[in-house]
């Protein structure tokens, strides 16, 4: 295993990392993203909503068409 110049692990199938725990920690799920969240994120990132929808298509909670 080695790190690339952008600090990605090579080969990609390696599953290692730093794991931190705390007795009060809890797992949580992220729900699908709604249009208002996409518009806000696009504004903050300097992107168009269409660009954000393209990148986040699997996580959209609405039909982007």
mmCIF file of the N, C-alpha and C atoms, coordinates in Angstrom:
data_MODEL
# 
_entry.id   MODEL 
# 
loop_
_atom_site.group_PDB 
_atom_site.id 
_atom_site.type_symbol 
_atom_site.label_atom_id 
_atom_site.label_alt_id 
_atom_site.label_comp_id 
_atom_site.label_asym_id 
_atom_site.label_entity_id 
_atom_site.label_seq_id 
_atom_site.pdbx_PDB_ins_code 
_atom_site.Cartn_x 
_atom_site.Cartn_y 
_atom_site.Cartn_z 
_atom_site.occupancy 
_atom_site.B_iso_or_equiv 
_atom_site.pdbx_formal_charge 
_atom_site.auth_seq_id 
_atom_site.auth_comp_id 
_atom_site.auth_asym_id 
_atom_site.auth_atom_id 
_atom_site.pdbx_PDB_model_num 
ATOM 1   N N  . UNK A 1 1  ? 0.845   -1.166 0.000   1.00 0.00 ? 1  UNK A N  1 
ATOM 2   C CA . UNK A 1 1  ? 0.000   0.000  0.000   1.00 0.00 ? 1  UNK A CA 1 
ATOM 3   C C  . UNK A 1 1  ? 0.886   1.222  0.000   1.00 0.00 ? 1  UNK A C  1 
ATOM 4   N N  . UNK A 1 2  ? 0.498   2.234  -0.762  1.00 0.00 ? 2  UNK A N  1 
ATOM 5   C CA . UNK A 1 2  ? 1.208   3.510  -0.742  1.00 0.00 ? 2  UNK A CA 1 
ATOM 6   C C  . UNK A 1 2  ? 0.195   4.632  -0.927  1.00 0.00 ? 2  UNK A C  1 
ATOM 7   N N  . UNK A 1 3  ? 0.631   5.851  -0.651  1.00 0.00 ? 3  UNK A N  1 
ATOM 8   C CA . UNK A 1 3  ? -0.208  7.027  -0.862  1.00 0.00 ? 3  UNK A CA 1 
ATOM 9   C C  . UNK A 1 3  ? 0.220   7.717  -2.139  1.00 0.00 ? 3  UNK A C  1 
ATOM 10  N N  . UNK A 1 4  ? -0.753  8.159  -2.930  1.00 0.00 ? 4  UNK A N  1 
ATOM 11  C CA . UNK A 1 4  ? -0.450  8.923  -4.131  1.00 0.00 ? 4  UNK A CA 1 
ATOM 12  C C  . UNK A 1 4  ? -0.118  10.355 -3.733  1.00 0.00 ? 4  UNK A C  1 
ATOM 13  N N  . UNK A 1 5  ? 0.242   11.178 -4.713  1.00 0.00 ? 5  UNK A N  1 
ATOM 14  C CA . UNK A 1 5  ? 0.581   12.571 -4.391  1.00 0.00 ? 5  UNK A CA 1 
ATOM 15  C C  . UNK A 1 5  ? -0.614  13.355 -3.860  1.00 0.00 ? 5  UNK A C  1 
ATOM 16  N N  . UNK A 1 6  ? -1.843  12.871 -4.130  1.00 0.00 ? 6  UNK A N  1 
ATOM 17  C CA . UNK A 1 6  ? -3.044  13.516 -3.583  1.00 0.00 ? 6  UNK A CA 1 
ATOM 18  C C  . UNK A 1 6  ? -3.540  12.796 -2.328  1.00 0.00 ? 6  UNK A C  1 
ATOM 19  N N  . UNK A 1 7  ? -2.694  11.937 -1.752  1.00 0.00 ? 7  UNK A N  1 
ATOM 20  C CA . UNK A 1 7  ? -2.952  11.219 -0.506  1.00 0.00 ? 7  UNK A CA 1 
ATOM 21  C C  . UNK A 1 7  ? -4.070  10.182 -0.600  1.00 0.00 ? 7  UNK A C  1 
ATOM 22  N N  . UNK A 1 8  ? -4.341  9.696  -1.809  1.00 0.00 ? 8  UNK A N  1 
ATOM 23  C CA . UNK A 1 8  ? -5.269  8.576  -1.965  1.00 0.00 ? 8  UNK A CA 1 
ATOM 24  C C  . UNK A 1 8  ? -4.489  7.283  -1.763  1.00 0.00 ? 8  UNK A C  1 
ATOM 25  N N  . UNK A 1 9  ? -5.162  6.254  -1.229  1.00 0.00 ? 9  UNK A N  1 
ATOM 26  C CA . UNK A 1 9  ? -4.480  4.973  -1.034  1.00 0.00 ? 9  UNK A CA 1 
ATOM 27  C C  . UNK A 1 9  ? -4.405  4.213  -2.351  1.00 0.00 ? 9  UNK A C  1 
ATOM 28  N N  . UNK A 1 10 ? -3.265  3.600  -2.609  1.00 0.00 ? 10 UNK A N  1 
ATOM 29  C CA . UNK A 1 10 ? -3.084  2.791  -3.811  1.00 0.00 ? 10 UNK A CA 1 
ATOM 30  C C  . UNK A 1 10 ? -2.608  1.420  -3.397  1.00 0.00 ? 10 UNK A C  1 
ATOM 31  N N  . UNK A 1 11 ? -3.164  0.324  -3.828  1.00 0.00 ? 11 UNK A N  1 
ATOM 32  C CA . UNK A 1 11 ? -4.327  0.213  -4.715  1.00 0.00 ? 11 UNK A CA 1 
ATOM 33  C C  . UNK A 1 11 ? -5.627  0.585  -4.007  1.00 0.00 ? 11 UNK A C  1 
ATOM 34  N N  . UNK A 1 12 ? -6.622  0.914  -4.817  1.00 0.00 ? 12 UNK A N  1 
ATOM 35  C CA . UNK A 1 12 ? -7.873  1.432  -4.276  1.00 0.00 ? 12 UNK A CA 1 
ATOM 36  C C  . UNK A 1 12 ? -8.665  0.453  -3.429  1.00 0.00 ? 12 UNK A C  1 
ATOM 37  N N  . UNK A 1 13 ? -8.416  -0.837 -3.547  1.00 0.00 ? 13 UNK A N  1 
ATOM 38  C CA . UNK A 1 13 ? -9.183  -1.829 -2.792  1.00 0.00 ? 13 UNK A CA 1 
ATOM 39  C C  . UNK A 1 13 ? -8.723  -1.959 -1.346  1.00 0.00 ? 13 UNK A C  1 
ATOM 40  N N  . UNK A 1 14 ? -7.674  -1.263 -0.983  1.00 0.00 ? 14 UNK A N  1 
ATOM 41  C CA . UNK A 1 14 ? -7.177  -1.350 0.389   1.00 0.00 ? 14 UNK A CA 1 
ATOM 42  C C  . UNK A 1 14 ? -8.166  -0.655 1.318   1.00 0.00 ? 14 UNK A C  1 
ATOM 43  N N  . UNK A 1 15 ? -8.487  -1.290 2.408   1.00 0.00 ? 15 UNK A N  1 
ATOM 44  C CA . UNK A 1 15 ? -9.464  -0.723 3.347   1.00 0.00 ? 15 UNK A CA 1 
ATOM 45  C C  . UNK A 1 15 ? -8.836  -0.428 4.687   1.00 0.00 ? 15 UNK A C  1 
ATOM 46  N N  . UNK A 1 16 ? -8.027  0.583  4.733   1.00 0.00 ? 16 UNK A N  1 
ATOM 47  C CA . UNK A 1 16 ? -7.424  0.947  6.015   1.00 0.00 ? 16 UNK A CA 1 
ATOM 48  C C  . UNK A 1 16 ? -7.665  2.424  6.281   1.00 0.00 ? 16 UNK A C  1 
ATOM 49  N N  . UNK A 1 17 ? -7.497  2.822  7.497   1.00 0.00 ? 17 UNK A N  1 
ATOM 50  C CA . UNK A 1 17 ? -7.687  4.224  7.846   1.00 0.00 ? 17 UNK A CA 1 
ATOM 51  C C  . UNK A 1 17 ? -7.590  4.414  9.338   1.00 0.00 ? 17 UNK A C  1 
ATOM 52  N N  . UNK A 1 18 ? -7.766  5.643  9.750   1.00 0.00 ? 18 UNK A N  1 
ATOM 53  C CA . UNK A 1 18 ? -7.783  5.975  11.171  1.00 0.00 ? 18 UNK A CA 1 
ATOM 54  C C  . UNK A 1 18 ? -9.219  5.934  11.640  1.00 0.00 ? 18 UNK A C  1 
ATOM 55  N N  . UNK A 1 19 ? -9.463  5.236  12.708  1.00 0.00 ? 19 UNK A N  1 
ATOM 56  C CA . UNK A 1 19 ? -10.806 5.140  13.259  1.00 0.00 ? 19 UNK A CA 1 
ATOM 57  C C  . UNK A 1 19 ? -10.793 5.660  14.687  1.00 0.00 ? 19 UNK A C  1 
ATOM 58  N N  . UNK A 1 20 ? -11.720 6.536  14.979  1.00 0.00 ? 20 UNK A N  1 
ATOM 59  C CA . UNK A 1 20 ? -11.834 7.123  16.309  1.00 0.00 ? 20 UNK A CA 1 
ATOM 60  C C  . UNK A 1 20 ? -13.170 6.693  16.900  1.00 0.00 ? 20 UNK A C  1 
ATOM 61  N N  . UNK A 1 21 ? -13.203 6.486  18.175  1.00 0.00 ? 21 UNK A N  1 
ATOM 62  C CA . UNK A 1 21 ? -14.467 6.105  18.799  1.00 0.00 ? 21 UNK A CA 1 
ATOM 63  C C  . UNK A 1 21 ? -14.671 6.888  20.090  1.00 0.00 ? 21 UNK A C  1 
ATOM 64  N N  . UNK A 1 22 ? -15.906 6.940  20.490  1.00 0.00 ? 22 UNK A N  1 
ATOM 65  C CA . UNK A 1 22 ? -16.284 7.591  21.735  1.00 0.00 ? 22 UNK A CA 1 
ATOM 66  C C  . UNK A 1 22 ? -17.506 6.847  22.262  1.00 0.00 ? 22 UNK A C  1 
ATOM 67  N N  . UNK A 1 23 ? -17.601 6.623  23.555  1.00 0.00 ? 23 UNK A N  1 
ATOM 68  C CA . UNK A 1 23 ? -18.732 5.860  24.088  1.00 0.00 ? 23 UNK A CA 1 
ATOM 69  C C  . UNK A 1 23 ? -20.098 6.475  23.779  1.00 0.00 ? 23 UNK A C  1 
ATOM 70  N N  . UNK A 1 24 ? -20.167 7.767  23.575  1.00 0.00 ? 24 UNK A N  1 
ATOM 71  C CA . UNK A 1 24 ? -21.448 8.417  23.283  1.00 0.00 ? 24 UNK A CA 1 
ATOM 72  C C  . UNK A 1 24 ? -21.697 8.598  21.786  1.00 0.00 ? 24 UNK A C  1 
ATOM 73  N N  . UNK A 1 25 ? -20.801 8.090  20.940  1.00 0.00 ? 25 UNK A N  1 
ATOM 74  C CA . UNK A 1 25 ? -20.969 8.279  19.500  1.00 0.00 ? 25 UNK A CA 1 
ATOM 75  C C  . UNK A 1 25 ? -22.092 7.390  18.972  1.00 0.00 ? 25 UNK A C  1 
ATOM 76  N N  . UNK A 1 26 ? -22.731 7.843  17.885  1.00 0.00 ? 26 UNK A N  1 
ATOM 77  C CA . UNK A 1 26 ? -23.832 7.113  17.276  1.00 0.00 ? 26 UNK A CA 1 
ATOM 78  C C  . UNK A 1 26 ? -23.691 7.180  15.766  1.00 0.00 ? 26 UNK A C  1 
ATOM 79  N N  . UNK A 1 27 ? -24.080 6.112  15.090  1.00 0.00 ? 27 UNK A N  1 
ATOM 80  C CA . UNK A 1 27 ? -24.112 6.106  13.634  1.00 0.00 ? 27 UNK A CA 1 
ATOM 81  C C  . UNK A 1 27 ? -25.354 6.861  13.174  1.00 0.00 ? 27 UNK A C  1 
ATOM 82  N N  . UNK A 1 28 ? -25.273 7.434  11.992  1.00 0.00 ? 28 UNK A N  1 
ATOM 83  C CA . UNK A 1 28 ? -26.434 8.116  11.439  1.00 0.00 ? 28 UNK A CA 1 
ATOM 84  C C  . UNK A 1 28 ? -26.443 7.923  9.931   1.00 0.00 ? 28 UNK A C  1 
ATOM 85  N N  . UNK A 1 29 ? -27.614 8.003  9.354   1.00 0.00 ? 29 UNK A N  1 
ATOM 86  C CA . UNK A 1 29 ? -27.770 7.880  7.911   1.00 0.00 ? 29 UNK A CA 1 
ATOM 87  C C  . UNK A 1 29 ? -28.041 9.257  7.325   1.00 0.00 ? 29 UNK A C  1 
ATOM 88  N N  . UNK A 1 30 ? -27.611 9.450  6.117   1.00 0.00 ? 30 UNK A N  1 
ATOM 89  C CA . UNK A 1 30 ? -27.870 10.698 5.413   1.00 0.00 ? 30 UNK A CA 1 
ATOM 90  C C  . UNK A 1 30 ? -29.000 10.433 4.430   1.00 0.00 ? 30 UNK A C  1 
ATOM 91  N N  . UNK A 1 31 ? -30.062 11.207 4.535   1.00 0.00 ? 31 UNK A N  1 
ATOM 92  C CA . UNK A 1 31 ? -31.214 11.037 3.652   1.00 0.00 ? 31 UNK A CA 1 
ATOM 93  C C  . UNK A 1 31 ? -30.908 11.612 2.275   1.00 0.00 ? 31 UNK A C  1 
ATOM 94  N N  . UNK A 1 32 ? -31.833 11.421 1.373   1.00 0.00 ? 32 UNK A N  1 
ATOM 95  C CA . UNK A 1 32 ? -31.638 11.963 0.037   1.00 0.00 ? 32 UNK A CA 1 
ATOM 96  C C  . UNK A 1 32 ? -31.701 13.486 0.064   1.00 0.00 ? 32 UNK A C  1 
ATOM 97  N N  . UNK A 1 33 ? -31.009 14.098 -0.885  1.00 0.00 ? 33 UNK A N  1 
ATOM 98  C CA . UNK A 1 33 ? -30.860 15.548 -0.960  1.00 0.00 ? 33 UNK A CA 1 
ATOM 99  C C  . UNK A 1 33 ? -32.042 16.140 -1.727  1.00 0.00 ? 33 UNK A C  1 
ATOM 100 N N  . UNK A 1 34 ? -32.603 17.216 -1.201  1.00 0.00 ? 34 UNK A N  1 
ATOM 101 C CA . UNK A 1 34 ? -33.728 17.885 -1.844  1.00 0.00 ? 34 UNK A CA 1 
ATOM 102 C C  . UNK A 1 34 ? -33.243 19.089 -2.655  1.00 0.00 ? 34 UNK A C  1 
ATOM 103 N N  . UNK A 1 35 ? -34.134 19.607 -3.498  1.00 0.00 ? 35 UNK A N  1 
ATOM 104 C CA . UNK A 1 35 ? -33.777 20.686 -4.430  1.00 0.00 ? 35 UNK A CA 1 
ATOM 105 C C  . UNK A 1 35 ? -33.234 21.926 -3.706  1.00 0.00 ? 35 UNK A C  1 
ATOM 106 N N  . UNK A 1 36 ? -33.832 22.307 -2.579  1.00 0.00 ? 36 UNK A N  1 
ATOM 107 C CA . UNK A 1 36 ? -33.354 23.500 -1.876  1.00 0.00 ? 36 UNK A CA 1 
ATOM 108 C C  . UNK A 1 36 ? -31.923 23.306 -1.373  1.00 0.00 ? 36 UNK A C  1 
ATOM 109 N N  . UNK A 1 37 ? -31.573 22.074 -0.981  1.00 0.00 ? 37 UNK A N  1 
ATOM 110 C CA . UNK A 1 37 ? -30.212 21.800 -0.534  1.00 0.00 ? 37 UNK A CA 1 
ATOM 111 C C  . UNK A 1 37 ? -29.237 21.866 -1.704  1.00 0.00 ? 37 UNK A C  1 
ATOM 112 N N  . UNK A 1 38 ? -29.658 21.363 -2.863  1.00 0.00 ? 38 UNK A N  1 
ATOM 113 C CA . UNK A 1 38 ? -28.815 21.418 -4.063  1.00 0.00 ? 38 UNK A CA 1 
ATOM 114 C C  . UNK A 1 38 ? -28.566 22.868 -4.460  1.00 0.00 ? 38 UNK A C  1 
ATOM 115 N N  . UNK A 1 39 ? -29.607 23.693 -4.443  1.00 0.00 ? 39 UNK A N  1 
ATOM 116 C CA . UNK A 1 39 ? -29.458 25.098 -4.819  1.00 0.00 ? 39 UNK A CA 1 
ATOM 117 C C  . UNK A 1 39 ? -28.532 25.834 -3.852  1.00 0.00 ? 39 UNK A C  1 
ATOM 118 N N  . UNK A 1 40 ? -28.671 25.575 -2.558  1.00 0.00 ? 40 UNK A N  1 
ATOM 119 C CA . UNK A 1 40 ? -27.809 26.202 -1.562  1.00 0.00 ? 40 UNK A CA 1 
ATOM 120 C C  . UNK A 1 40 ? -26.359 25.758 -1.739  1.00 0.00 ? 40 UNK A C  1 
ATOM 121 N N  . UNK A 1 41 ? -26.155 24.464 -1.936  1.00 0.00 ? 41 UNK A N  1 
ATOM 122 C CA . UNK A 1 41 ? -24.803 23.920 -2.117  1.00 0.00 ? 41 UNK A CA 1 
ATOM 123 C C  . UNK A 1 41 ? -24.161 24.487 -3.382  1.00 0.00 ? 41 UNK A C  1 
ATOM 124 N N  . UNK A 1 42 ? -24.936 24.560 -4.470  1.00 0.00 ? 42 UNK A N  1 
ATOM 125 C CA . UNK A 1 42 ? -24.423 25.104 -5.728  1.00 0.00 ? 42 UNK A CA 1 
ATOM 126 C C  . UNK A 1 42 ? -23.976 26.551 -5.549  1.00 0.00 ? 42 UNK A C  1 
ATOM 127 N N  . UNK A 1 43 ? -24.762 27.332 -4.846  1.00 0.00 ? 43 UNK A N  1 
ATOM 128 C CA . UNK A 1 43 ? -24.420 28.735 -4.596  1.00 0.00 ? 43 UNK A CA 1 
ATOM 129 C C  . UNK A 1 43 ? -23.113 28.841 -3.813  1.00 0.00 ? 43 UNK A C  1 
ATOM 130 N N  . UNK A 1 44 ? -22.981 28.034 -2.763  1.00 0.00 ? 44 UNK A N  1 
ATOM 131 C CA . UNK A 1 44 ? -21.770 28.079 -1.934  1.00 0.00 ? 44 UNK A CA 1 
ATOM 132 C C  . UNK A 1 44 ? -20.534 27.580 -2.667  1.00 0.00 ? 44 UNK A C  1 
ATOM 133 N N  . UNK A 1 45 ? -20.710 26.640 -3.611  1.00 0.00 ? 45 UNK A N  1 
ATOM 134 C CA . UNK A 1 45 ? -19.575 26.076 -4.334  1.00 0.00 ? 45 UNK A CA 1 
ATOM 135 C C  . UNK A 1 45 ? -19.271 26.820 -5.632  1.00 0.00 ? 45 UNK A C  1 
ATOM 136 N N  . UNK A 1 46 ? -20.114 27.793 -6.009  1.00 0.00 ? 46 UNK A N  1 
ATOM 137 C CA . UNK A 1 46 ? -19.901 28.509 -7.265  1.00 0.00 ? 46 UNK A CA 1 
ATOM 138 C C  . UNK A 1 46 ? -20.195 27.638 -8.481  1.00 0.00 ? 46 UNK A C  1 
ATOM 139 N N  . UNK A 1 47 ? -21.155 26.744 -8.332  1.00 0.00 ? 47 UNK A N  1 
ATOM 140 C CA . UNK A 1 47 ? -21.543 25.845 -9.412  1.00 0.00 ? 47 UNK A CA 1 
ATOM 141 C C  . UNK A 1 47 ? -22.999 26.113 -9.772  1.00 0.00 ? 47 UNK A C  1 
ATOM 142 N N  . UNK A 1 48 ? -23.425 25.588 -10.912 1.00 0.00 ? 48 UNK A N  1 
ATOM 143 C CA . UNK A 1 48 ? -24.840 25.675 -11.257 1.00 0.00 ? 48 UNK A CA 1 
ATOM 144 C C  . UNK A 1 48 ? -25.566 24.499 -10.601 1.00 0.00 ? 48 UNK A C  1 
ATOM 145 N N  . UNK A 1 49 ? -26.858 24.665 -10.337 1.00 0.00 ? 49 UNK A N  1 
ATOM 146 C CA . UNK A 1 49 ? -27.608 23.530 -9.792  1.00 0.00 ? 49 UNK A CA 1 
ATOM 147 C C  . UNK A 1 49 ? -27.538 22.294 -10.696 1.00 0.00 ? 49 UNK A C  1 
ATOM 148 N N  . UNK A 1 50 ? -27.502 22.501 -12.011 1.00 0.00 ? 50 UNK A N  1 
ATOM 149 C CA . UNK A 1 50 ? -27.414 21.368 -12.941 1.00 0.00 ? 50 UNK A CA 1 
ATOM 150 C C  . UNK A 1 50 ? -26.108 20.595 -12.759 1.00 0.00 ? 50 UNK A C  1 
ATOM 151 N N  . UNK A 1 51 ? -25.006 21.306 -12.524 1.00 0.00 ? 51 UNK A N  1 
ATOM 152 C CA . UNK A 1 51 ? -23.720 20.636 -12.282 1.00 0.00 ? 51 UNK A CA 1 
ATOM 153 C C  . UNK A 1 51 ? -23.774 19.802 -11.002 1.00 0.00 ? 51 UNK A C  1 
ATOM 154 N N  . UNK A 1 52 ? -24.345 20.388 -9.958  1.00 0.00 ? 52 UNK A N  1 
ATOM 155 C CA . UNK A 1 52 ? -24.445 19.679 -8.682  1.00 0.00 ? 52 UNK A CA 1 
ATOM 156 C C  . UNK A 1 52 ? -25.350 18.456 -8.844  1.00 0.00 ? 52 UNK A C  1 
ATOM 157 N N  . UNK A 1 53 ? -26.455 18.615 -9.558  1.00 0.00 ? 53 UNK A N  1 
ATOM 158 C CA . UNK A 1 53 ? -27.353 17.484 -9.783  1.00 0.00 ? 53 UNK A CA 1 
ATOM 159 C C  . UNK A 1 53 ? -26.647 16.362 -10.527 1.00 0.00 ? 53 UNK A C  1 
ATOM 160 N N  . UNK A 1 54 ? -25.788 16.723 -11.473 1.00 0.00 ? 54 UNK A N  1 
ATOM 161 C CA . UNK A 1 54 ? -25.043 15.711 -12.223 1.00 0.00 ? 54 UNK A CA 1 
ATOM 162 C C  . UNK A 1 54 ? -24.123 14.920 -11.301 1.00 0.00 ? 54 UNK A C  1 
ATOM 163 N N  . UNK A 1 55 ? -23.402 15.619 -10.433 1.00 0.00 ? 55 UNK A N  1 
ATOM 164 C CA . UNK A 1 55 ? -22.449 14.964 -9.539  1.00 0.00 ? 55 UNK A CA 1 
ATOM 165 C C  . UNK A 1 55 ? -23.133 14.187 -8.424  1.00 0.00 ? 55 UNK A C  1 
ATOM 166 N N  . UNK A 1 56 ? -24.277 14.664 -7.977  1.00 0.00 ? 56 UNK A N  1 
ATOM 167 C CA . UNK A 1 56 ? -24.953 14.033 -6.843  1.00 0.00 ? 56 UNK A CA 1 
ATOM 168 C C  . UNK A 1 56 ? -26.206 13.257 -7.249  1.00 0.00 ? 56 UNK A C  1 
ATOM 169 N N  . UNK A 1 57 ? -26.330 12.926 -8.519  1.00 0.00 ? 57 UNK A N  1 
ATOM 170 C CA . UNK A 1 57 ? -27.538 12.274 -9.042  1.00 0.00 ? 57 UNK A CA 1 
ATOM 171 C C  . UNK A 1 57 ? -27.999 11.067 -8.224  1.00 0.00 ? 57 UNK A C  1 
ATOM 172 N N  . UNK A 1 58 ? -27.115 10.173 -7.782  1.00 0.00 ? 58 UNK A N  1 
ATOM 173 C CA . UNK A 1 58 ? -27.595 9.018  -7.013  1.00 0.00 ? 58 UNK A CA 1 
ATOM 174 C C  . UNK A 1 58 ? -28.195 9.389  -5.655  1.00 0.00 ? 58 UNK A C  1 
ATOM 175 N N  . UNK A 1 59 ? -27.912 10.596 -5.186  1.00 0.00 ? 59 UNK A N  1 
ATOM 176 C CA . UNK A 1 59 ? -28.368 11.001 -3.861  1.00 0.00 ? 59 UNK A CA 1 
ATOM 177 C C  . UNK A 1 59 ? -29.535 11.977 -3.896  1.00 0.00 ? 59 UNK A C  1 
ATOM 178 N N  . UNK A 1 60 ? -30.064 12.259 -5.076  1.00 0.00 ? 60 UNK A N  1 
ATOM 179 C CA . UNK A 1 60 ? -31.158 13.219 -5.187  1.00 0.00 ? 60 UNK A CA 1 
ATOM 180 C C  . UNK A 1 60 ? -32.476 12.584 -4.767  1.00 0.00 ? 60 UNK A C  1 
ATOM 181 N N  . UNK A 1 61 ? -33.268 13.341 -4.030  1.00 0.00 ? 61 UNK A N  1 
ATOM 182 C CA . UNK A 1 61 ? -34.581 12.884 -3.596  1.00 0.00 ? 61 UNK A CA 1 
ATOM 183 C C  . UNK A 1 61 ? -35.685 13.401 -4.490  1.00 0.00 ? 61 UNK A C  1 
ATOM 184 N N  . UNK A 1 62 ? -35.351 13.796 -5.709  1.00 0.00 ? 62 UNK A N  1 
ATOM 185 C CA . UNK A 1 62 ? -36.328 14.307 -6.663  1.00 0.00 ? 62 UNK A CA 1 
ATOM 186 C C  . UNK A 1 62 ? -35.818 14.016 -8.065  1.00 0.00 ? 62 UNK A C  1 
ATOM 187 N N  . UNK A 1 63 ? -36.678 14.159 -9.061  1.00 0.00 ? 63 UNK A N  1 
ATOM 188 C CA . UNK A 1 63 ? -36.302 13.936 -10.454 1.00 0.00 ? 63 UNK A CA 1 
ATOM 189 C C  . UNK A 1 63 ? -35.715 15.227 -11.000 1.00 0.00 ? 63 UNK A C  1 
ATOM 190 N N  . UNK A 1 64 ? -34.471 15.199 -11.410 1.00 0.00 ? 64 UNK A N  1 
ATOM 191 C CA . UNK A 1 64 ? -33.776 16.409 -11.856 1.00 0.00 ? 64 UNK A CA 1 
ATOM 192 C C  . UNK A 1 64 ? -34.147 16.834 -13.273 1.00 0.00 ? 64 UNK A C  1 
ATOM 193 N N  . UNK A 1 65 ? -34.942 16.052 -13.975 1.00 0.00 ? 65 UNK A N  1 
ATOM 194 C CA . UNK A 1 65 ? -35.285 16.391 -15.367 1.00 0.00 ? 65 UNK A CA 1 
ATOM 195 C C  . UNK A 1 65 ? -36.174 17.543 -15.483 1.00 0.00 ? 65 UNK A C  1 
# 
